[in-house]
């Protein structure tokens, strides 16, 4: 099953907002999992994922603001 979440052209600002929200949702997912799991190994794994996502968000913001043009975004979730 495929769920198409994003399809189209967006301004740099709108692209940042859309992708940023998706990243923030994933960060909240990991933060919530940390509060419900006490395994030190799991916590360290999730903290590393959060840090990675935050770094990606920062890089995305820098790149999109420099480009300042419309972008084509496509995002599909594939469930197998």
The 8 nearest C-alpha neighbors of each residue, nearest first, counted from 0:
[[1, 78, 77, 79, 2, 76, 3, 75],
 [2, 0, 77, 76, 78, 3, 75, 79],
 [3, 1, 76, 75, 4, 77, 0, 78],
 [2, 4, 75, 5, 74, 1, 76, 6],
 [5, 3, 74, 75, 2, 6, 76, 73],
 [6, 4, 74, 73, 3, 72, 7, 75],
 [7, 5, 73, 72, 74, 4, 3, 8],
 [8, 6, 71, 72, 9, 5, 73, 70],
 [7, 9, 71, 70, 72, 69, 10, 6],
 [8, 10, 69, 70, 14, 13, 71, 11],
 [9, 11, 69, 13, 12, 14, 68, 70],
 [10, 12, 14, 67, 63, 13, 68, 69],
 [11, 13, 15, 10, 14, 16, 64, 63],
 [12, 14, 16, 10, 15, 11, 9, 17],
 [15, 13, 11, 17, 16, 12, 9, 10],
 [14, 16, 12, 13, 18, 19, 17, 11],
 [17, 15, 13, 19, 14, 18, 20, 12],
 [18, 16, 14, 20, 19, 15, 13, 21],
 [19, 17, 21, 15, 20, 16, 14, 22],
 [18, 20, 16, 22, 21, 17, 15, 23],
 [21, 19, 23, 17, 22, 18, 16, 24],
 [20, 22, 18, 24, 19, 23, 25, 17],
 [21, 23, 19, 25, 20, 24, 26, 18],
 [22, 24, 26, 20, 25, 21, 19, 27],
 [25, 23, 27, 21, 22, 26, 20, 28],
 [24, 26, 28, 22, 23, 27, 21, 29],
 [27, 25, 23, 29, 28, 24, 49, 30],
 [28, 26, 30, 24, 29, 25, 31, 23],
 [29, 27, 25, 31, 26, 30, 24, 32],
 [28, 30, 32, 26, 27, 31, 45, 33],
 [31, 29, 27, 33, 32, 28, 26, 34],
 [30, 32, 34, 28, 33, 29, 27, 35],
 [31, 33, 29, 35, 30, 34, 36, 28],
 [32, 34, 30, 36, 31, 35, 42, 29],
 [35, 33, 31, 32, 36, 30, 37, 42],
 [34, 36, 32, 33, 31, 37, 30, 38],
 [37, 35, 33, 38, 34, 32, 41, 42],
 [36, 38, 39, 35, 42, 33, 34, 41],
 [37, 39, 41, 40, 36, 42, 43, 33],
 [38, 40, 42, 41, 37, 43, 36, 44],
 [41, 39, 43, 38, 42, 44, 37, 45],
 [40, 42, 44, 38, 39, 43, 45, 36],
 [41, 43, 39, 45, 44, 40, 33, 46],
 [42, 44, 46, 40, 41, 45, 39, 47],
 [45, 43, 41, 47, 42, 46, 40, 48],
 [44, 46, 48, 42, 47, 43, 29, 49],
 [45, 47, 49, 43, 48, 44, 42, 50],
 [46, 48, 50, 44, 45, 49, 51, 43],
 [49, 47, 45, 51, 46, 50, 52, 44],
 [50, 48, 46, 52, 51, 47, 26, 53],
 [49, 51, 47, 53, 48, 52, 46, 54],
 [52, 50, 48, 54, 49, 53, 47, 55],
 [53, 51, 55, 49, 54, 50, 56, 48],
 [54, 52, 56, 50, 55, 51, 49, 57],
 [55, 53, 57, 51, 56, 52, 50, 58],
 [56, 54, 52, 58, 53, 57, 59, 51],
 [55, 57, 59, 53, 54, 58, 60, 52],
 [56, 58, 54, 60, 55, 59, 53, 61],
 [59, 57, 55, 61, 60, 56, 62, 54],
 [60, 58, 56, 62, 57, 61, 55, 63],
 [59, 61, 57, 63, 58, 62, 64, 56],
 [62, 60, 58, 64, 59, 63, 65, 57],
 [63, 61, 59, 65, 60, 64, 58, 66],
 [64, 62, 66, 60, 65, 11, 61, 59],
 [63, 65, 67, 61, 66, 62, 60, 11],
 [66, 64, 62, 63, 67, 61, 60, 68],
 [67, 65, 63, 68, 64, 62, 11, 69],
 [66, 68, 11, 64, 65, 63, 69, 10],
 [69, 67, 66, 11, 10, 70, 63, 9],
 [70, 68, 10, 9, 11, 8, 71, 67],
 [71, 69, 8, 9, 10, 72, 68, 11],
 [70, 72, 8, 7, 9, 73, 69, 6],
 [73, 71, 7, 6, 8, 70, 5, 74],
 [72, 74, 6, 5, 75, 71, 7, 4],
 [75, 73, 5, 4, 3, 72, 6, 76],
 [74, 76, 3, 2, 4, 77, 1, 73],
 [75, 77, 2, 1, 3, 78, 74, 4],
 [76, 78, 1, 0, 75, 79, 2, 3],
 [79, 77, 0, 1, 76, 2, 75, 3],
 [78, 77, 0, 1, 76, 2, 75, 3]]
